[in-house]
Amino acid sequence: MAESVASFDVVVVGGGISGLTTAYHLKKRDKNLRVIVLEAKDRVGGRTQTVPLKSAGGNDKWDVGGQWVGRCQPHIMSLLLELGLETHPQYIDGRKVQQLSGPEISTYKGDLPSLSVFALLDLHRFISKVDNLRKLVNPEDPYACSMAEEWDSMTAEHFIQEHCYTQGAIDAVIVANRTIFGVESSQISCLFWFMYISAADGILKLCEAKEFTAQEGTIKGGAQQVSELLAKNIGQDNVRLGEPVASIEQDDKGVNVTTAAGQIYSAKFVVLALPPPMMGLIQFSPPLPETKQQLCKRMALGNYLKIIITYQEAFWRKNGYSGEVVTNGGMTAVPHCSAGPLCIAYDACLSSGSPALLGFIAGDIKVEWTQQSPEARRRAVLDQLADYFGKSVYSYLDYVEKDWNQEPYSLGGPVCTMPAGTMPIFAKAIRQPFGRLHFAGTETATSWCGYMNGAVQAGLRAAAELLEKLRPQVLSSEDYGALEGSRPVTQPAQGLSKPRWMLSPRKANRAPGFLKWTIGFCMLVGAVFILKRNKFFEFLNKF
C-alpha cells in the first residue's frame, strides 16, 4: 500500500446529509475518534442546495434541491431539533389544479384529484390495494416476500395498467411516480416500488402535503443548513471540499483513499455515502463484489429539474388557489416534446412571507425539454402556469432552474431506482459492508429512502456499524436499533429474476365482478334518470 500522509480512524466519502450524519454521530459518541469527510463538490449538502434569489423583501433563500420534511419522518425531525432548526408548514389552503387524461383543466379540494366518479372510485380502490400489498414487503429484506420474484418480474407500470380500470386513475398514479422518482413507471421494478412505499408507510404519505406526510413542511432558512451545521459541529478542518476520490485500496490492516489530486488518506474504515452509480467513478482494490458492481451499474438516477419563480405578491392565494398543480403536461406545440414541461407545482412562499412558486420537470418529459433552449423552456413553463393561475405569472422577480442531471457528482435526482428483474442484487448488496468499507446514503435506508430522513437513518446505521467495531463500549440502545437494518438478509434465488411478465403481451383488463356490477348499475340508473327527465320535459312542452 502507498505511504500515507494523513491517518484517521474513519474516512467518510460524501459530504451530503448521510455522510455528515455518520461523521457527526461518530464524534458525538467519542470526540476522540479521528474522522474526516471528503466531498468532491465545492459545497456540502449533496442533493440539497439553497440559493439566494430576488424576492419581495429584497433577497431570500430557496431550496433548489430536496426541501420537504414531515413529522412522519422521525430521524430528520430529531436531527432538526438537535441542530436548532425550525420548520414551516407547506401552504395547502384553496383550490388545487388538475390536468389529467387530456388538456382539460379543472380544480378540486381535498386529497384526491377531481376525477370522474368511476375514476375516483377506481383510484381509491387501487390505493387501498397497493397499501395492502406493500405491507407484505419488508424494506429491510424485500426479497423475503413470498411474491418477490413475481413482482420483480414486472414493472410498476405493468401493475398499474393491470389493476387500474380508468385512464384518469392511471394518469394520476403515473404522474405521482414521475414526480417521486424522476423516472417513468415503466422503468421501475414493481417490487422496488412496493418496498419504497412500505419504507414510507403508505402511498398517500408519499404523495400528500398535509400533516404527517412527506410534504408537510420545509426547513426555515433552507435544507442545506442541515449539512452546513453538521459540518460546523464536526469541525470545518475535518470536512475537505473539492476532494473527489479516485481510488480506494484496502487490506486486512487498513484502507488507503487517494483523491484525484493525489492526496492519500489512511484509515481503519471507510464509509461511502454516495448515490450507488457514483461509486462507478472510483477504482477499488480489491474490486467490489460482483453484486455490488451490478448494483452500481443497474441503479438509475432520476431525470429531475426543479424551478423556483419568485413574485412580488402571492396572487394565486388571493384568487383562491393553493398553488398546487398535478398535471400530465397537457398539449404542447413545441417540436419533439410530447407534453408541457411541468408535472407538478406547489406554493413556495417562505416563512418570511416572500412569495414564490416551484415546479418540477421529471422523467422522460424532462429529457425532451432539456433538448430545448433555456429560454424556450422558461416560456413553456410560464405559459403552462398562466393556463392555471392567469397572466400574473409572467410578472416575476426571479426565475431559476436546477437541472440535477447536470450537477457534478450527483448526475440526477431525487433518488436511484431499480428496474424490473434486478431486486435480488439490491437485496444482497445495498447495505452489506465489504471488508473495511461500509455504505450509507439515502438509497440504503429502510425508512423513507430517497428523502432526507432516509439519509439521516442510513448515516446513523453506518456510524453504529463502525462504533460496534471501534468503540463497542459507547453503543447505546439507539445505536443497537440502528444496526437492525444492516443484518444479513434472506438469500434470494441465484441470478436475476426472469422478466417473464414484461415480455408477454398485456391481457385485457378484467375488472372484478363487484366493480363491473357497480359500474353497470350506475350506468343503468343514469340512463333511467335521463330517460325519465326527457319524458318529463316532453310532457311539460305540451302545455
HUTA-V378028 format. One record per residue. PHI is phi in whole degrees, -180 to 180 (* if undefined). NEAR is the number of other ideal C-beta (glycine too) atoms within 12 Angstrom. Layout:
phi->PHI near->NEAR
phi->PHI near->NEAR
//
This chain:
phi->* near->19
phi->-67 near->19
phi->-68 near->11
phi->-88 near->21
phi->-112 near->16
phi->-149 near->24
phi->-124 near->20
phi->-142 near->34
phi->-75 near->34
phi->-139 near->47
phi->-108 near->49
phi->-104 near->54
phi->-100 near->49
phi->121 near->53
phi->-104 near->51
phi->-87 near->53
phi->-60 near->52
phi->-69 near->55
phi->-63 near->55
phi->-70 near->55
phi->-63 near->52
phi->-57 near->49
phi->-63 near->49
phi->-61 near->42
phi->-71 near->45
phi->-61 near->48
phi->-69 near->34
phi->-67 near->30
phi->-76 near->30
phi->-152 near->23
phi->-65 near->19
phi->-85 near->14
phi->-64 near->32
phi->-92 near->27
phi->-126 near->47
phi->-134 near->41
phi->-112 near->50
phi->-109 near->45
phi->-121 near->41
phi->-71 near->34
phi->-78 near->32
phi->-91 near->17
phi->-152 near->27
phi->-91 near->44
phi->123 near->41
phi->59 near->50
phi->-91 near->51
phi->-112 near->46
phi->-155 near->35
phi->-118 near->31
phi->-127 near->27
phi->-81 near->23
phi->-138 near->33
phi->-65 near->24
phi->-142 near->30
phi->-62 near->24
phi->-98 near->22
phi->118 near->15
phi->-146 near->17
phi->-144 near->30
phi->-112 near->35
phi->-127 near->44
phi->-86 near->39
phi->-103 near->39
phi->-123 near->43
phi->-58 near->44
phi->-142 near->45
phi->-91 near->41
phi->-140 near->44
phi->-151 near->34
phi->-69 near->25
phi->-80 near->29
phi->-115 near->39
phi->-67 near->25
phi->-70 near->40
phi->-71 near->45
phi->-66 near->30
phi->-65 near->23
phi->-67 near->36
phi->-59 near->32
phi->-62 near->18
phi->-65 near->20
phi->-87 near->30
phi->78 near->15
phi->-98 near->29
phi->-112 near->18
phi->-115 near->31
phi->-130 near->27
phi->-65 near->26
phi->-67 near->31
phi->-73 near->31
phi->-134 near->26
phi->-74 near->21
phi->105 near->24
phi->-79 near->24
phi->-100 near->37
phi->-108 near->39
phi->-131 near->38
phi->-143 near->36
phi->-130 near->39
phi->57 near->31
phi->130 near->19
phi->-81 near->19
phi->-65 near->20
phi->-113 near->30
phi->-139 near->24
phi->-123 near->25
phi->-157 near->24
phi->-125 near->20
phi->106 near->20
phi->-90 near->25
phi->-105 near->30
phi->-59 near->39
phi->-85 near->26
phi->-92 near->32
phi->-64 near->27
phi->-57 near->19
phi->-67 near->27
phi->-66 near->28
phi->-67 near->25
phi->-62 near->26
phi->-62 near->35
phi->-64 near->40
phi->-63 near->28
phi->-64 near->26
phi->-66 near->37
phi->-60 near->32
phi->-63 near->18
phi->-64 near->27
phi->-62 near->36
phi->-65 near->24
phi->-72 near->19
phi->-71 near->28
phi->-64 near->35
phi->-66 near->21
phi->-78 near->25
phi->-105 near->37
phi->-87 near->26
phi->-59 near->39
phi->-76 near->31
phi->-153 near->31
phi->-62 near->43
phi->-83 near->39
phi->-76 near->25
phi->-64 near->30
phi->-64 near->15
phi->-98 near->25
phi->-58 near->33
phi->-64 near->30
phi->-65 near->29
phi->-71 near->39
phi->-76 near->43
phi->-84 near->29
phi->-130 near->38
phi->-88 near->36
phi->-61 near->43
phi->-63 near->33
phi->-58 near->35
phi->-63 near->38
phi->-61 near->38
phi->-65 near->29
phi->-77 near->24
phi->-118 near->31
phi->-106 near->36
phi->-116 near->29
phi->-129 near->31
phi->-66 near->23
phi->-61 near->34
phi->-66 near->37
phi->-59 near->31
phi->-62 near->36
phi->-62 near->41
phi->-72 near->44
phi->-62 near->41
phi->-65 near->38
phi->-61 near->41
phi->-65 near->41
phi->-60 near->42
phi->-72 near->47
phi->-71 near->41
phi->-105 near->45
phi->78 near->40
phi->-135 near->42
phi->-82 near->35
phi->-62 near->37
phi->-73 near->28
phi->-107 near->36
phi->-121 near->46
phi->-63 near->47
phi->-62 near->47
phi->-66 near->49
phi->-61 near->50
phi->-60 near->44
phi->-63 near->38
phi->-62 near->42
phi->-64 near->46
phi->-65 near->42
phi->-64 near->33
phi->-66 near->41
phi->-103 near->38
phi->64 near->25
phi->132 near->26
phi->-70 near->37
phi->-68 near->29
phi->-64 near->34
phi->-70 near->37
phi->-97 near->32
phi->-93 near->31
phi->-125 near->35
phi->-99 near->26
phi->-62 near->18
phi->62 near->22
phi->-130 near->29
phi->-64 near->42
phi->-103 near->41
phi->-65 near->29
phi->-163 near->34
phi->-123 near->42
phi->-94 near->43
phi->-59 near->26
phi->90 near->27
phi->107 near->36
phi->-73 near->43
phi->-65 near->36
phi->-57 near->32
phi->-56 near->51
phi->-68 near->46
phi->-64 near->32
phi->-72 near->28
phi->-61 near->47
phi->-62 near->36
phi->-63 near->21
phi->-70 near->28
phi->-68 near->36
phi->112 near->20
phi->-57 near->19
phi->-68 near->14
phi->-97 near->34
phi->-125 near->36
phi->-105 near->35
phi->-93 near->25
phi->65 near->20
phi->-123 near->31
phi->-65 near->28
phi->-86 near->44
phi->-97 near->24
phi->-151 near->28
phi->-134 near->40
phi->-122 near->29
phi->-130 near->30
phi->-142 near->16
phi->-73 near->10
phi->-103 near->15
phi->173 near->27
phi->-134 near->40
phi->-113 near->34
phi->-112 near->47
phi->-111 near->34
phi->-86 near->27
phi->-62 near->19
phi->-84 near->16
phi->94 near->17
phi->-71 near->24
phi->-113 near->29
phi->-117 near->39
phi->-99 near->31
phi->-152 near->39
phi->-77 near->32
phi->-143 near->41
phi->-128 near->47
phi->-112 near->54
phi->-100 near->47
phi->-111 near->52
phi->-129 near->45
phi->-59 near->45
phi->-48 near->42
phi->-61 near->30
phi->-70 near->34
phi->-69 near->38
phi->-68 near->25
phi->-85 near->25
phi->-108 near->33
phi->-92 near->18
phi->-109 near->30
phi->-137 near->21
phi->-66 near->20
phi->-61 near->21
phi->-60 near->28
phi->-55 near->20
phi->-57 near->18
phi->-63 near->30
phi->-68 near->32
phi->-63 near->23
phi->-65 near->28
phi->-59 near->38
phi->-63 near->36
phi->-77 near->21
phi->-93 near->31
phi->-69 near->41
phi->-110 near->33
phi->-79 near->38
phi->-73 near->41
phi->-99 near->36
phi->-145 near->45
phi->-135 near->42
phi->-112 near->44
phi->-124 near->43
phi->-121 near->42
phi->-126 near->44
phi->-99 near->36
phi->-137 near->38
phi->-75 near->22
phi->-145 near->23
phi->-86 near->31
phi->-61 near->30
phi->-65 near->36
phi->-64 near->26
phi->-62 near->17
phi->-91 near->20
phi->89 near->18
phi->-103 near->33
phi->-82 near->34
phi->95 near->39
phi->-85 near->40
phi->-134 near->44
phi->-123 near->43
phi->-150 near->44
phi->-90 near->41
phi->99 near->43
phi->65 near->34
phi->-106 near->20
phi->-142 near->28
phi->-98 near->15
phi->-75 near->26
phi->-59 near->12
phi->70 near->16
phi->-120 near->27
phi->-80 near->22
phi->-157 near->33
phi->-60 near->38
phi->-68 near->44
phi->-74 near->49
phi->-111 near->45
phi->-160 near->46
phi->-144 near->43
phi->-144 near->39
phi->-64 near->37
phi->-124 near->43
phi->-65 near->36
phi->-81 near->36
phi->-64 near->24
phi->-74 near->20
phi->102 near->19
phi->-64 near->31
phi->-79 near->37
phi->-166 near->46
phi->-118 near->46
phi->-128 near->42
phi->-148 near->46
phi->-125 near->46
phi->-115 near->44
phi->-142 near->47
phi->69 near->43
phi->-63 near->31
phi->-63 near->41
phi->-63 near->44
phi->-60 near->27
phi->-62 near->26
phi->-76 near->41
phi->-78 near->29
phi->-81 near->21
phi->-86 near->26
phi->-72 near->12
phi->-56 near->21
phi->-66 near->13
phi->-65 near->22
phi->-66 near->31
phi->-62 near->28
phi->-61 near->23
phi->-66 near->35
phi->-63 near->44
phi->-66 near->32
phi->-61 near->26
phi->-66 near->41
phi->-66 near->42
phi->-64 near->26
phi->-62 near->27
phi->-91 near->37
phi->-119 near->40
phi->97 near->19
phi->-72 near->15
phi->-63 near->24
phi->-64 near->37
phi->-75 near->20
phi->-94 near->21
phi->-95 near->30
phi->-91 near->26
phi->-148 near->30
phi->-143 near->30
phi->-138 near->33
phi->-126 near->35
phi->-120 near->36
phi->-92 near->31
phi->-72 near->35
phi->-73 near->30
phi->-98 near->19
phi->-80 near->30
phi->-57 near->19
phi->66 near->37
phi->-122 near->39
phi->58 near->28
phi->149 near->37
phi->180 near->44
phi->-84 near->47
phi->-155 near->46
phi->-88 near->44
phi->-127 near->46
phi->-113 near->46
phi->-77 near->37
phi->-61 near->38
phi->87 near->36
phi->-120 near->40
phi->-68 near->49
phi->-58 near->36
phi->-64 near->37
phi->-59 near->45
phi->-62 near->38
phi->-77 near->30
phi->-114 near->35
phi->-63 near->48
phi->-115 near->43
phi->-69 near->27
phi->-64 near->31
phi->-128 near->31
phi->62 near->26
phi->-95 near->32
phi->-102 near->41
phi->-122 near->44
phi->-130 near->45
phi->-124 near->54
phi->101 near->49
phi->-61 near->47
phi->-65 near->51
phi->-89 near->49
phi->-77 near->43
phi->-112 near->38
phi->-128 near->38
phi->56 near->41
phi->-62 near->48
phi->94 near->47
phi->-114 near->44
phi->-59 near->53
phi->-60 near->41
phi->-62 near->45
phi->-62 near->50
phi->-66 near->50
phi->-59 near->47
phi->-65 near->51
phi->-64 near->50
phi->-65 near->50
phi->-65 near->45
phi->-62 near->49
phi->-63 near->47
phi->-65 near->39
phi->-59 near->39
phi->-75 near->44
phi->-63 near->35
phi->-60 near->26
phi->-95 near->26
phi->-95 near->28
phi->-141 near->28
phi->-59 near->17
phi->-70 near->12
phi->-98 near->24
phi->-63 near->25
phi->-108 near->21
phi->-61 near->10
phi->-62 near->22
phi->-67 near->29
phi->-64 near->20
phi->-64 near->20
phi->-65 near->37
phi->-70 near->30
phi->-57 near->24
phi->-75 near->35
phi->-108 near->33
phi->-71 near->22
phi->-57 near->17
phi->-100 near->29
phi->-58 near->19
phi->-77 near->14
phi->-77 near->27
phi->-58 near->21
phi->-66 near->14
phi->77 near->17
phi->-89 near->28
phi->-63 near->35
phi->-81 near->20
phi->-79 near->25
phi->-67 near->16
phi->-74 near->27
phi->-70 near->28
phi->-86 near->14
phi->-84 near->13
phi->-63 near->9
phi->-70 near->19
phi->-81 near->10
phi->-63 near->9
phi->-62 near->20
phi->-118 near->12
phi->-64 near->23
phi->-56 near->17
phi->-56 near->10
phi->-59 near->13
phi->-66 near->25
phi->-59 near->16
phi->-66 near->13
phi->-63 near->20
phi->-63 near->24
phi->-63 near->16
phi->-64 near->15
phi->-63 near->18
phi->-66 near->16
phi->-64 near->14
phi->-61 near->15
phi->-63 near->17
phi->-65 near->14
phi->-62 near->14
phi->-62 near->14
phi->-64 near->14
phi->-62 near->14
phi->-65 near->14
phi->-64 near->14
phi->-64 near->14
phi->-63 near->14
phi->-64 near->13
phi->-68 near->13
phi->-63 near->12
phi->-64 near->11
phi->-64 near->10
phi->-67 near->9
phi->-74 near->8
phi->-105 near->6
//
